[in-house]
């Protein structure tokens, strides 16, 4: 079975014109000052010129009632010669309603960079199915609009993911889950409290190399059995990256989802597994999660699969950007994750 190859879109760099899309929740219309902070800080830290898609600010009720308007914004961004790439404004829970409305021919004809996480996993998977790389990383209202300015770790990771040379992933020097009041404009200038970085955890050792696939575990499960799900053969030789959302699924539920992937034949095809720092988990829940992961991998005969946990992507801050479709190599002996974007 051949390993899939993904087209690398034009990188987002200083001077890029980036469309901001509301593909799920239209919440942005309630916090325009937070959006403005994200646009300003992305310009200051990355040199991006972010422009709102035509329907992005139509309001939560309108966009919920009119999923076609959301799909139209994606199509507009793909076809517009003035748009270099796209970024999700915020997640939500119903991007899956766009699946029947997407023009996959446009995804193939106009390979452009798309950046997002959480519910944006739906859209990320469609870019991968169309044969192009996609970028699991910050949204406008989260890391781009981080209180006190974009975190240097998030900025560097974006630049690395869109850069030309290979690089190594690194643990964040600090992290936070402190709540933010996005409606408080004065708080926008106040940096949140951060905890000292706690590093990575190798749950299983070894080395493995493959193309990177994955996203938010709840959304990947939601896609199961739909046309938006990645085909089984696309997982052949892949390194899977999984993150949990602020819905805080129980460790046992994560275990059940992994069992489903074992039953589908996905786990047996993998070359490695990356697990994000789980959002809002207590230390006891983290221990339970790791126990479940090891248990399911043993059940599936995957005890030799290299597994790295507590990685800084997804619903954590600052979060790294993962170039889905890129080659990655895990090596527990060296303690490294090398990426070829």
C-alpha positions in Angstrom: 0.0 0.0 0.0 1.4 3.4 -1.0 1.9 6.2 1.4 -0.2 9.2 0.4 1.4 12.4 -0.8 0.0 15.9 -0.1 0.5 19.1 -2.0 2.0 21.8 0.0 0.1 25.1 -0.5 1.7 28.5 -0.7 2.9 29.3 2.8 1.4 32.1 4.9 4.2 34.6 5.5 4.6 38.4 6.0 2.4 40.1 3.5 0.0 37.3 3.0 -3.7 38.2 2.7 -5.6 35.8 4.9 -9.4 35.3 4.9 -11.0 34.9 8.3 -13.9 32.4 8.1 -16.8 31.6 10.5 -17.3 28.0 9.3 -19.0 26.9 12.6 -20.1 29.4 15.3 -20.9 33.0 14.3 -20.0 34.1 17.8 -17.4 36.6 16.5 -20.2 39.2 15.9 -20.6 39.4 19.7 -17.0 40.2 20.4 -15.8 42.4 17.6 -13.1 44.0 19.8 -11.6 40.6 20.4 -11.5 39.9 16.6 -9.9 43.4 16.0 -7.2 42.4 18.6 -6.5 39.2 16.7 -6.2 41.0 13.4 -3.9 43.6 14.9 -1.7 41.2 16.7 -1.4 38.9 13.7 -0.3 41.9 11.6 2.3 42.9 14.3 3.7 39.4 14.9 3.3 37.7 11.6 2.8 40.4 9.0 -0.5 38.9 7.9 -3.3 41.0 6.5 -6.5 39.4 7.8 -9.8 40.2 6.1 -13.2 38.9 7.1 -15.1 36.7 4.6 -18.4 38.2 3.3 -20.6 36.3 5.7 -18.3 36.0 8.7 -20.0 38.7 10.7 -23.7 37.9 9.8 -24.3 36.7 13.3 -24.6 33.4 15.2 -28.3 32.9 14.4 -28.0 33.7 10.7 -25.0 31.4 10.2 -26.6 28.6 12.1 -29.7 28.9 9.9 -27.7 29.3 6.7 -24.8 26.8 6.5 -24.7 27.5 2.8 -23.4 31.0 3.6 -20.5 29.5 5.5 -19.7 27.1 2.7 -19.9 30.1 0.3 -17.3 31.9 2.3 -14.9 29.0 2.0 -15.5 28.8 -1.8 -15.0 32.6 -2.1 -11.7 32.4 -0.3 -10.5 29.5 -2.5 -11.4 31.2 -5.8 -10.4 34.8 -5.0 -6.9 35.5 -6.5 -6.4 38.2 -3.8 -6.6 35.6 -0.9 -3.5 33.7 -0.1 -5.0 31.5 2.7 -7.6 31.1 5.3 -7.9 31.0 9.1 -10.8 29.9 11.3 -12.2 32.7 13.5 -13.4 30.2 16.2 -14.7 26.7 16.5 -18.1 25.4 17.5 -19.9 22.1 17.0 -21.6 22.0 13.6 -19.1 22.4 10.7 -20.2 18.9 9.8 -23.4 20.4 8.4 -21.2 21.9 5.6 -20.2 18.5 4.2 -23.0 18.2 1.6 -22.4 21.8 0.5 -18.7 21.8 -0.1 -17.3 21.9 -3.7 -14.4 19.5 -3.4 -13.4 20.4 -6.9 -12.4 23.8 -5.7 -10.4 22.3 -2.8 -8.4 20.4 -5.4 -8.2 23.2 -7.9 -7.1 25.9 -5.5 -4.7 24.4 -2.9 -4.5 27.1 -0.2 -3.4 27.0 3.4 -6.2 26.6 5.9 -5.5 27.1 9.6 -7.7 26.1 12.5 -8.5 23.5 15.3 -11.3 22.1 17.3 -14.5 22.0 15.1 -12.3 23.1 12.2 -11.1 19.5 12.2 -14.0 18.9 9.8 -12.6 21.3 7.3 -9.0 20.2 7.8 -10.0 16.6 6.9 -11.6 17.8 3.7 -8.4 19.6 2.5 -6.5 16.4 3.3 -9.0 14.3 1.3 -8.5 16.7 -1.6 -4.8 15.9 -1.5 -3.5 19.1 0.1 -1.8 19.8 3.4 -3.7 21.6 6.1 -2.7 23.3 9.3 -3.9 22.4 12.8 -3.3 25.5 14.9 -4.5 28.8 16.2 -7.8 30.6 15.5 -8.3 34.3 15.3 -10.1 34.6 18.7 -7.8 32.4 20.6 -4.0 32.5 20.1 -4.0 35.3 17.5 -5.9 37.5 20.0 -4.1 36.2 23.1 -4.3 38.7 26.0 -1.2 40.9 26.1 -0.1 39.9 22.5 0.6 36.7 20.6 2.8 34.3 22.6 6.3 33.9 21.1 5.9 30.1 21.1 2.8 30.3 19.0 4.4 32.8 16.6 7.6 30.7 16.2 5.6 27.5 15.6 3.5 29.1 12.9 6.6 30.4 11.2 8.2 27.0 11.4 5.2 25.2 10.0 5.1 27.6 7.0 8.9 27.7 6.6 11.0 25.8 4.1 13.4 23.8 6.2 12.9 20.8 8.6 12.6 21.6 12.3 12.0 19.9 15.6 9.0 20.3 17.8 9.7 21.6 21.3 7.7 21.7 24.5 6.2 25.1 25.4 8.2 26.9 28.1 5.0 27.8 29.9 1.3 27.1 29.5 -2.1 28.3 30.8 -5.8 27.4 30.9 -6.7 30.6 32.8 -10.1 31.9 31.7 -10.4 35.1 29.6 -13.3 37.5 29.4 -13.3 38.3 25.7 -15.9 41.1 26.2 -13.6 43.0 28.6 -11.5 45.3 26.4 -9.3 46.4 29.3 -8.3 42.7 30.0 -7.1 42.4 26.4 -3.9 44.2 27.4 -3.3 42.1 30.6 -1.3 38.9 30.2 -2.8 35.8 31.7 -1.0 33.9 34.4 1.1 31.0 33.1 2.5 27.9 34.7 6.0 26.6 34.1 6.2 24.1 31.2 5.9 20.5 32.4 7.5 18.9 29.3 6.5 15.9 27.2 5.7 12.3 28.4 6.7 9.3 26.4 4.0 6.7 27.1 5.7 4.1 24.8 9.2 4.3 23.4 10.6 3.6 20.0 10.9 5.4 16.7 8.5 5.9 13.8 8.1 8.1 10.7 5.1 8.9 8.6 2.7 11.6 7.4 0.9 13.6 10.1 -2.9 13.2 10.4 -5.4 14.0 13.1 -7.2 16.7 15.0 -9.8 17.0 17.7 -10.8 13.6 18.8 -14.5 14.4 19.4 -14.8 15.8 15.9 -13.0 12.9 14.3 -15.4 10.6 16.0 -18.3 12.7 14.8 -17.1 12.3 11.2 -17.1 8.5 11.5 -19.2 6.9 8.8 -19.7 10.2 6.9 -18.2 11.2 3.6 -16.0 13.6 5.6 -14.1 10.8 7.3 -10.6 10.0 6.0 -10.5 6.7 4.1 -8.8 3.8 5.8 -5.9 3.7 3.4 -4.9 7.3 4.1 -3.9 6.2 7.6 -1.3 3.7 6.3 2.0 4.6 7.9 0.6 7.8 9.4 1.5 9.5 12.7 -1.8 10.3 14.4 -2.2 13.5 16.4 -5.2 13.7 18.8 -6.4 16.5 21.1 -9.4 16.8 23.4 -11.7 19.8 23.6 -13.0 21.9 26.4 -16.0 19.5 26.6 -13.5 17.5 28.7 -14.4 13.9 27.6 -13.8 11.3 30.3 -10.6 9.3 30.0 -12.7 6.1 29.5 -14.5 7.8 26.6 -11.1 8.5 24.9 -10.3 4.9 25.4 -13.6 3.8 23.7 -12.8 6.1 20.7 -9.4 4.5 20.4 -11.0 1.1 20.5 -13.2 2.1 17.6 -10.1 3.1 15.6 -8.5 -0.3 16.5 -11.7 -2.0 15.2 -11.5 -0.1 12.0 -7.9 -1.1 11.5 -6.5 2.4 11.9 -4.3 1.8 15.0 -2.5 -1.2 13.4 -1.4 1.0 10.5 0.1 3.9 12.5 3.8 4.8 12.8 3.4 6.9 15.8 0.9 8.7 18.1 0.9 12.3 19.5 -1.4 13.2 22.3 -2.1 16.8 23.2 -2.2 18.1 26.8 -5.8 17.3 27.7 -7.9 20.4 28.5 -9.1 20.9 32.1 -8.0 17.4 33.2 -7.1 16.9 36.8 -3.8 15.0 37.5 -5.9 11.9 38.4 -7.7 12.2 35.0 -4.4 12.5 33.2 -3.2 9.2 34.9 -6.4 7.5 33.9 -6.1 8.7 30.3 -2.6 7.4 30.0 -3.7 4.1 31.5 -6.5 3.8 29.0 -4.2 4.7 26.0 -1.7 2.0 27.0 -4.5 -0.5 27.6 -6.1 -0.1 24.2 -2.8 -0.1 22.4 -1.9 -3.4 24.1 -5.3 -4.8 23.1 -4.6 -3.8 19.5 -1.1 -5.3 19.5 0.5 -1.9 19.2 2.8 -2.0 22.2 5.8 -1.1 20.0 4.1 2.1 18.7 6.0 5.3 19.9 3.5 7.4 21.8 4.3 11.0 23.0 1.8 12.7 25.3 1.3 16.2 26.8 2.2 17.9 23.5 1.3 21.6 23.2 -1.4 21.6 20.5 -5.2 22.0 20.5 -7.1 23.4 23.4 -4.1 24.7 25.3 -2.2 27.9 25.2 0.2 28.6 23.7 -0.4 26.0 21.1 1.9 24.8 18.3 0.8 24.5 14.7 0.9 21.0 13.2 1.3 20.8 9.4 -1.1 17.9 8.6 0.2 15.9 5.7 3.9 16.7 6.4 6.4 14.0 7.3 7.3 13.6 11.0 9.6 11.3 12.8 9.3 10.4 16.5 12.4 9.1 18.4 12.1 8.4 22.1 15.8 7.6 22.5 16.7 11.1 21.2 13.6 12.6 22.7 12.8 14.4 19.4 10.0 14.9 16.9 11.4 16.1 13.6 9.1 17.7 11.0 9.6 18.1 7.2 7.0 20.7 6.2 
